[in-house]
Amino acid sequence: MSRPMVIAAGGTGGHMFPALALAAELEQRGQPVLLACDQRGARYLPEGMRARVIRAASPSGSTTMRLRGLTELALGFAQSMAFLRRQRPLAVAAFGGYASVPVGLAAQAQGIPTLVHEQNAVLGRANRLIARRARLLALTFAPTQGAAAVPAPARLLTGNPIRAEVAALRDRPYSLPAAGERLRLLVIGGSQGARVLSEVVPAAMARLSARLRARIALTQQCRPEDLERVAQAYAGLGYEATLRPFFDDLPARLAEAHAVISRSGASSVAELLALGRPALLVPFRLAADDHQRANAEAVAAAGAGLLIGEMELEAAWLADRITAWLDQPEQLADMAARARELGRPDAARALADALESLARAPARLQREALA
C-alpha cells in the first residue's frame, strides 16, 4: 500500500466539511488518506469513516482554561509525533480548528510538507500557529486578513471545497421568476438557525401588503425552540411558509432559490458562490475575529451579495429590500452572475493538485522551506 496523505481538522463543520471534500477527491484519485481530528470534529464524520482522534483545546480564556488548552495541545503534539512517525505520510493538509495545530506542528518538526487551508477571509487563530512554516497557505479569498505574514510565493488561491451534493448542482442556471411565478426566498441560519432571522423576517413580512406576500414562496430555517412562535406569526398574517429546524435537501433548495438570506459562515458562502445564488448576508456578530463579517465584506465588495450587520437588520429595512427584489428582480440576476464568477467549485481539485505537488517536491526543497 502506498504512503498516505494526512488531513487534519477539528472543532466545527466549517473546518471538517472542506477537509472531508479534499479527502474524497484524493480517494477518487486512488490516494490513501488518513484523517485526524478532535472529538468535536469526529461528530461530522460520515457513517463508517474513522479518524485518529487528537487531543486539543483552545489556549484562551481564563488562566485555568489557557493552562488546560496548552496541556491538551502538548499531549496532542506527542500523539501526533507518534502517529506521523508510524504512518510516514507524503504530506499533511491542515484545515483549522485546534486539532490541526499539534498535527501541523508535528509534521513540520519531522520535515513533512504541510499545506494550511483557510476557509474564511481572516486567518484563523489555529492556522496562525502553523501557517508561517507551512509550505503552502491555501486561501478562499484573495484579500485574507493576516495572510500577508506568509510570503506571497507560498500563498495559493484555491477557494473553499464544497459538498459533492452542491457541486453536482453547479450547472443549474439561475433564472428569475417567470410570469405568474412566486419569488422563492430561502432563509437559513447555519446548522441551528439564527434567532435574529426568526424575529426580523416575520416582522418584515408583516410590513408587506397581502398582495406582495402572495408573490413570495418563503422557506425558512428556525431553531426548534423558535419554530412554533414563527409559525404562529405567519399564520396570523394568513400566510403559509415552509418552516423547518433543518433541511436534509438544502443543496437542492439553494439551487432553486431566487434569493437567499443567510449567515456568512465559510461553508454557506462557498456554496452560495459555487451555485451563483444572490444573498443578503447577516454575519454572526460573535464569530471569532469577526470572520463572518470579513467573509460577507469580500462577497459584497465583488457585488456578489449584500451585507447587513446583525444589529442593523430591521424589519422596515428588510421589507424595503424584499420589495425591491420583487419590483426590480434584475438586481438579483446581477448579483447571481457576480457570485458565480467569484465561486470556485473546483476547490477540492485545486487543493488535491497542490498537495500532490508538495508530496512530489524534492526533499532538498522541503528542508529549505523549513529553514
N, C-alpha and C positions, 0 to 999 in steps of 0.2 A: 504493500500500500504506500502511495506517495505521501510525502510530508504534508501536514495540514496548514491551513490558514487559521488564525485565531481572531475572533471578533469579540470585542469586549464592550459591554454597555450595562446600564443599570438604572434603577430608580423608577422611571416613568415610561409610558408608552411612546412619548416623544423621542426618547433615546432608543427604545427597543425596536420599534417598528421599522425604522430605516436600517438598523442593524440586521434584522431578520430579512429585509428585502435584499440586502447585499449577500447574505448567506444563501438565499435561494438562487440568486444569479450565479454565484460561484459553483454551487452544486450542480446547476444545469450545465456548466462547463466541464463537469467531471472532477472538480477540485474539492477534496475533503475539507470540511470546515468544522471547527470546534468553537462553541460559544462559551463565554464566561460572563456571568452577571451576578448580581446580589439577589437576596431573597425577594425583594420587591420586584425586580426585573423579571424573575422567574415566573411571575403571575401572567406574563404576556406570551409565554412560550406556547406554540401550537401543541395540540394534544399529540403525545408520543415523542416530542422533541425534548432532548435533555441538554443540560448545560452544566459547566463547572461553576458551582456557587462560590463566590469570593466574598470574604468579609470586608465590609467597607461602611463608612458613615461620614457624614459631613463634619468637618472640623470647625464648626461655627456655633455661635450661641453663647451660653454661659460658660464659665471656666470649666465646670464639670462636663458639659457637653463637648467642649473643644478637646478636653483630655480623652474623653471616650472616643471621639471621632479619630483622633490621632492614633490611639491604641488600635482601633479597628483597622485603620489603613495600614499600620505597621504589620499587623497579623495577616492582612490581605496581601501585603507585599511578600511576606515569607511564603504564603501559599502559592502566589503567582510565580515566584522564582522556581519553586519545585515543579510546578505544573509545566512551565515553559521548558525547563531542562528535560523533563520527561518526554514532552511532545515534540520538541525541536521544530517549531513552526517556521514556515518560509517567511512569513510576515505577520504583523498584528495590526488590526484596524480598531481604533477606539472611538466610540460614539458618544462619550459623555456620560454623566452620572458618575458618582464617586467610585463605583465598582470598576470603572475603566482606568482609574488612576493607578492602583497598585499593579495592574496588568501592564499598563503602558510603561510605568517606571521600571518594572522588572524586564520588560522587553528591551528597553533602551540600555539597561545595565548589562544585558547579555549580547548587545550588538545586533539584535533582531530589528530589521527595518520596520518602522512604525508609521502608520498613517492615522491622523486625527481628523475626524469629521465633525464639523459644527453645523447644527441644523438651524440655528437662529441667526439673526442679524447682530447679535452680541456674542462674543466669545465667552462660553460658559465658564464658571469657576473651576470645575473639574478639568476641563480642557486646557485652561491656562497653566495648570501644573505640569502638563506633559507636552504642550504644543511646541515649545521652543526647541526641544531636542528631537522632535519628530522629523522624519524625512519629508513628509508632506502634510500640509494642512489643507483639507478639502472644505470648501465653503459653499453654502447655499446661496448667499447673497454677496455680490462683489463688494459693496460697502459694508463690511462687518466690523463693528467696534471691537478694538483690541487685536485684530488680526495683523496690524502693522508691526507687532512685536516679532512676527515671523518674517524672515526675508522674502521678498517678492518671488524669487525663483522657486521657493518651497511652497507657495500658495497656488491652489488649483481650484477653479470654479467648476463645480460638478452639479450643483443643485442637491435637493434632498430626495432620497429614494422614496417611492410611493408604493402602496399596496398593489399587488397584482390585480385585484378586483377593480382598482381605479385605473391602472394602466390599460386594462382591457377596454375601457370606455373612452380612451383618449380621442379616438377618431369620430366620436359622435359630435356633429357640428352644433354650434349654438344658433338658436333661432328665436326671434321674438314671437310673442303670442300672435297666432293667426286671427283673422277677423272673427269676433264672437268667442274667442278662447280666453280663459282667465289667466292672469299673471300668476305663475307658480312661484310663490315666495317660501323659501325654506329658512327656518330659524334654528340654528344649532349652537350649543354652548359647551362643546367638549364632552368628555365621557359621562359627566354627570349633569349636563345642562348648566345654565347660568341664571342665577336668581334675578339679576338686573334685567335680563331679557324677558323673564316671566312677568315682571312688573311693568316694564315700559311698553312692550309690544301690544298687549291687550289695551293699554291706555291709549296708545296711538291709534289702534283700530277703532276705538270708541269715538275718536275725533273725526273719523271719516264718515261721509254720508253713507246711507244704506246702499245707494247706487254705486258708489266707489267700492264698498266692501264686496259687493256682488261680483266685482271684476277681479277678485283676488282668491286664489286657492292657496290657503295657508297651511303649511306643515311646520310644527314647532316641537322641538325637544325641550322637555321640562324636567326639573328634579322631581323625583317621586313625591316628595312632600309638597310640591307646588302644583301638582297635576290637577287636583280637584278644584283648587282655587282658580286656576287659569281656565279650566273647562267651564266653570260657573260664570266667569267674566264674559266669555264668548257666548254662552247660552243666553245671558242677559241682553246681549245685542241681537239675539235671533240669528247668530252667525255660527256656522259649523266649520271647525278647524280639525285637522288631524293632529292629535297630540300623543306623544309617547315619551317615556323616560329614556328610551334607547331605540335606535333604528338598526335592525340587522342588515337592511338593504340600503344603508346610507350612500354608498358609491352610486347606485342607480338613481337615488333621489337627487344627489348633487348633479348628476349628468342631465336630469330632467328639469332642473330649476332654471327659471328665468332670472332670479335674483336671490342672493343669499345674505343673511345677517349672521355673523359668526364671531366667535373669539378668534384670536390670531396666534394660536399655538403653531409650532413649526409644521406638524403634520397636516393640520387643517389648511394652512396657507399653501403648502406644497400641492395638496390635492386640488384646491380651487384653481391654482395656476396651471397645473397639468391638464385639467379639463377645460380651462378657459372659461370660467364662470365669474360673472361680476359679483362683487361682495362689498357689503358695508362691514368693516371690521371694528370690533369693540374690544380692545385689549384688556386682559385681566390685570387690574392695576397693582396687584400684589405679587405678580410674577417676578422671579429672581432677576435682579439687574434690569427690571422693566423691559425684558426681552420681547414680550408680546407687542409692546408699543413700537419697538425698533423694527420688528417684522412688518407691522402694519404701515409704518412710515416708508419702508422700502417699496411696498406694494403701491401705496398712494403716490409716491414720487414718480413711479412709472406710469401713472394713470390707469393702473390695473384694478383699482378698487378705491373705496373711500374709508377714511379713518375718523372715528369719533370716540373721544375719551369716555370711559365708564361714568365719570362724574358729570360729564357734559351731555350725556344722552338723555333727552327729554321727550316726552310724548308728543308735544306740539312740533318739535323739530323733525321727529321721525315720521309723523303724519304728513308733513310737507314733503319729505323726501319720497315717501311711497307714492304720494300724489304725482310728483314729478316723474317718477318711473312709469306711472300709468299714462300720463299725458304726453311725455316725451321719451318713449322707450329707446330711442336711438342712443341715449346716454348709456343705457345698459349694453347695447351692442358694441359701442366703442370700448367700454371697459373690458368686455369679454374678449375682444380682439387683442387688446394690450396684455391681458392676463395670459392668453395663450402664447404670446410672444415671450413673456417672461418665464413661463413654465418650462421645466426640464424633465420630461417624462423618462428620459434615458439616463437618469442619475445613477441608478444601480449599475448599469453597464459601464458608465464612465468610472465609477469607483472601483469596480472589479478590474477594469483595464489598468488603472493606476496601481492597484495593489499587486497585480501580477507583474507589472513593470518593476516595482520595488523588489519583489522577490527574485527577479532575474538580474538585478544590478550586481556588478562585481563586488566582492567582499571589500576591496580597497575603497570603493566609493561609500560603502556603508560605514566603514571606520572613519573616513574623513567627515562624514555628516555628523558623527558624534563628537568630533574633536572641538 
